[in-house]
């Protein structure tokens, strides 16, 4: 999409920013636009080697932990290795998927502190010692990618020292320079801010925006990790982030959740609960006004505990199935409201083709739910089950979402 059309849609996020949190209930006001396919995005690490293309729809692909950051692309000054990146971009083009490419990590030869430890390699978390090297890197990558990359993200998780050990002023400078170069080469590209992570990253975000960083980006990125808590724990964090954005003149910019998942060492008690966490994450992020959610990660079997595929990187686990199912529930529908009542039951109302639908769950326990007569619901579909006729006025609900509709059960 071009930058003009993109900016016309910025009010989209504002509509969904209002939240009211009471002691025992939550009321969300979702965006009024239909839920687009672009909301469902993914990380894939080993595409083209050990991972075939996913069998569920993916609209966006964030190339993190995919071996295409600066040290991978330019391991020695002036020596470029674009093989992996070119392969990924060709796959994305073939499958009509938008690419979000993070820029960052300083190769050791360019690092201002080449012997400093980092999450990946010595010196990678430090700022480049020469700004010209950063400019040359960004120029080479954006020129190589052309229109095949629709969005660029500046650095990754800068509130964590193993990923960024410089100060905020320096990252504002790198963002400014990258933005200038990207806009000169590909004016239609979307520029995403450095994405801080978890509840303790909000202070860093406030500092970045307070120092003028928002003027160089189109989107505010954030990693809404709440591990080991459930998806509902993201809602207070989203509210805080939106307040920080508003307080620093960035309230009209979209918010993207550019990385989300659940990590080890705490595994899920069941595959069904893992699938429920994934589905509730997408439902609640949309309800709270997040415009895109990039799941981490399709083919990661080491760091993550919520896995979407088996070890063959192809056979769907229940969470992988849920990724496709919740898209069918959401994409193209409008979410009218979403709230948790005093009994902790979540009810999110959708409208599809003029007919209302409802998604219900209780994150804490299984219980009996009295279906309101005004819903006139005729069928119920468990997240991982088949549609059934609704013959009783009550249904059993629990942590796994279920969809109620006014239409007859679908086979």
N, C-alpha and C positions, 0 to 999 in steps of 0.2 A: 504494500500500500504506500502511497506517497505521503510526504510529511504533512501536506495541507489537509488531506482527508483524515490523517491520524489525529491532527490537532482538533479537528471538528468533533472527534469523539472523546475529547478529554473530560467533558462534563459527565460522561458515563460513570466515572468512579465517584464523582461528587455525590451522585444520587444515592450511592450505597454506603456513604460514610457515617450515617447517623445510626448510633447504637444506644440502647438504653439498658444498663445493667442494674438490676435490683438484686437484693440479697438472695432471693430464691427463684428468680425468673430472668430471662433474657429476651429482648425484643430486637430483631434486626430488620432493617429496611433495605432490601436488595435493590440493585439497579433495575430500572424499568424496561430496559432493552432485552430482547430475546437472548438466551445464552448462546454464544457463538462456539463453533468448533475450535477456534483458536484458544479457548480457555484450557484445553487439554494438551499439555506438553510433557516432554519426557527427556531423561538422560539415557543415552546408550553409549557404552564404553568401547565395545569391540565389534562394531558394525563392519562387515566385510571380511572378518577373520573367523572368530568363533561364534558370532551372533548373526543369525539371519534377520531379515526385516520383520518387525513384530506383526502379529496377525490381528491386532486390534488397532483402531484408528489412532493416529498421532498427528497433531497439527503443528507442533513446534518441537525443536530438538536443541537442547543446550549442550554445547560441546565442552563440557568440563570433565576432567579425569579421562579424557579421550586422547591425550598425548598430542595436543595441538596448541599448547601455550608457547610463549616466546622461547624458552629453552629448548623446546622440541623443534620449533621452526627455524631457529637460528642458533644452533649449538656453538658455532664459532662465528665471529663477526664477518658478515658478508657471505656466509655459506648457508644457503637456504635449503630446507627440506620440506617440501609441500606435499609429498606423496599421500600421507594420511589425510590431510585436510582436503586435498583434491578428491580423494575417494569418498569422503563423507559428503562433500558438497554435491557430487554426482548422484549419490544415493538419495539425498534430500530432494534434488531436482526430479529424479525419477518418480518419487513418491509424493511430490507436491507438498513438501514439508518446509516450513519456515525455519531458518537457522538463527539461533542466538549464539554468538561467538564471544566468550570472555577474552579480554586482552589483559595480559599481565604475567607476573612472575619474571624476575630478572635473571637471565642466564648468568652464570658465574663470571664470565668475561666482562659483562656489562654492569655487574652489581657493585654498589658502593661499599658493601661489606661481604666480600666473596667467601669468607670462611665462616660466616654466621650460620648457625643451624636454622633449618626451616622444616615445614611439613613435608617437603619434597626433596630438595637438594641444597647443598651449601650455597648461601647467598641469594637464594631464590626469593625470599620474602623482603629483601631490602630494595630500596628505590635504586634506579639506575644512576651510576655516578655521572654520566654525561647525558643531558637532556636530548642531545642530538641523536643518540642511539635509540632512545624511545621514539622520537619522531620518525626515524628511518624504519623502525620496526612496524609502527602503525601504518605508515605509508605503504610499505611493501605488502602487508597483509591485506589492507583494504583494496589496494590496486589488484592484487591477485584474485580476491573474492568477487569483486565487481558486484553485480546485482544478485549474486547467489546467496549472499548473507543479508538478511533483512534487519538484523539488530546486533549491536555490539554492547557488551557489558564491560565496564572498566574495573578490573581487578576482582578479587574474590575474598569475601569475609575479612575485610580490613580491620575489624575490631579484634581479631585474633592474631597475636604476634607471630605464630608459625606461618601465617599467610602474608602478613604485612607488618614490618617492623619499623617503618618510617612514621613520620608525623602526619597529621591530617592536612596541614598546609601543603605538603609535598604531593599528596594524592589529589588535592584540588587542582594543583598545577598540572599533574599528569592527565587528569580528566579534561582540563581546559584544552591542552595541546592535542589530545586524542580527538576531542570533539571538533576542533577546528579542522583537523586533517580529514576526518570522516566526512564532514559536511562539504568539504571542498571536492572530494572524490566521488562520494555517493550521497547526494543531498537527501535521498529518500530513505536512507537508513535510520532506524530508531536507535537512540543512544540511551543505555540504561546505566544508572548510577552504580558505584561500587556497592555490593550487597552485603551489608552487615548481617549477623546471624544471632538468633535466639534472643531472649528477653534482655540479656545484658549488652546487646548491641545497640540499643536505642540511644544511649548516651553518645556513642560514636556518630550515629546518624544525625543527631541534633548538632553535633560539632561540624560535620561536613556541610550540612545545609546552612548552618549559621555563618559559615565562612564563604558562602556564595556558591557552593558546589551545584546547586539546583539549576543555575542559569545555563549550565553546559550540558544538561541531560533532558531527555523527553519523558523518562519513566523513572520512578523510584523503585529500585530492586531491594528485596529483603529475603532472608532465609528464615522461615517461620518454624524453626525446629522447637519442639516441646517435649522431646523424648525424656523420660518414658511415659509422660502423661498422654491423655487422649486428645483428639483433634479439637475438642471444645476449648482446650487451654490456649488455643491460638487467638481467641476472640478478644480478650483483654489486651494482648500484644498488638493486634491490628488496630484497636481503638487508640492505643498510645502512639503508634507510628503515624496514624492519620492526624493526630493532634500535633505531633512534632512537625509534620509536613505543613499543616495549616499555619502553625506559629512561625514558620520560616519561609513563607511565601511560595510553598510548593503544593498547596492544597488542591490546585487544579490539575495536578499531574496524576496519571494512573499509577497504581501500586501493583507490581508483579511479585509473586512468590516464586523466585527463580531457583529455589532448591528446597525440597521437603521430603522427608522420609523418617524412618525409625531405625536406630542403630543398635548394634550389639553393645554390651553383652546380654541384655535382657531380651530373650526371645518371646514371641507371642505364645499364649497358652493354647491357641488353636489357629488353624488356617482361616477359619470363618471370622475370628476376631480381627485378624490381619486385614482381610477383605473389607470388614466393616470400617476399620480405621481409614483405609484408602477412600472408600465411598464418602464417609462423613467429612473427610478433609476437603474433597471437591465441593460438596454441597455447602459447607459452612464458609469456605473461602469465597465462593460466589456470593452467598448471602451477606457477607461482611464487606463486599465491594472490591475484592481482589480480582483483577482482570485476567491474569494468567497464572497457572500453577504448573511448574516443571517438576515432575516426580523424579526422585532419586532413589534407585536407578533401576532400569530395566534388567540389566545383566550383571548386577553386583551381588556376589555371594559371600563376600568377606566382611565388609563393614556393616552392611544393613541386616536387620532382623526381619523386616517386612519385605519379603521377596515376591516378585511377580511371576517369575518363570523358574522351572527346574534347572538342574545343572547343565542341561543341554542348551540352555538359553533360548528355547523354542516352545517347550511344552508349558502351557499356562497353569500356574498355580491359582487357587481361588482369588487371590488379590489381582492377578492378571486378568482373570475373567471379570472381576468387579470393575476394573478400569474401563473395559468395554461396555459393561452393562450400565454403569452410572452415566456414561456419555449418552446412551440411548434414552435414559430418563430425562436428562437435562438439556442436551443440545437442541435448539429450536424452540424450547419452551420459555415462557416468562415466569420468573419466580416472583410471586406477588407479595409474600410475606414469609417470615421464618422466625419461630419463637420457641422458647423453652418455658413451659408453664411451671407452676409451683410444685407439681409432682415430678419435675425433672424430665417430663416427656417433651421431646422435640417434635414440632409439626411445621413442615415447610410446604406451602401451597404453591402449585404451579398452574399455569394455564397453557394448554396446548390445543391449537385449532379451536379456540373458543370454549373448551371444556376444562373444568378444574380437575386437578389431581393433587394428591397429598403424599408426602414422604414422612414417615413417622419412625421414631426409635426412642429408646431410653438408654443412655450411655452407661447407667449404673447397674441395672438389674432387669430381670424378666418380670413382666407384670401384665395384668389384664387392662386393656384400653377400650373404653367405650367409644365406639365410632359415632360421631355426632350424626343425628338423623338428617340434618340439613345438608350433609355431604352427598347423600343419595348414592353412596359408593356401592358398586356391584361386584368389584373384583379386588383381589389383593395379590401382590407379587413380591415374595421375598427376594432379597438381593441375589441370592444364588439359587433360587428355586423357580418353579413354574407358576403361572397365573392360576388362581383358584377363584371360584365363585364365593362371594361373601354372603353367607347364609345366616350369620348371626349378627347381633348388634354389638358384640364385643370380639376382640381379637387379642391374641398373645403377642406382645412385643418385647424387644430386648435391645442389646447393643447393635444388632444388625438392622439396617434400614429396610423398610418395606414400602412399596408403592401401592396406593389405593386409587382406583379410578372409577368413573361412572359408566364405563363400557364393560361389555361382557369379557370374561377371561380370554386371553390370547393363548393359542397353543404354543 
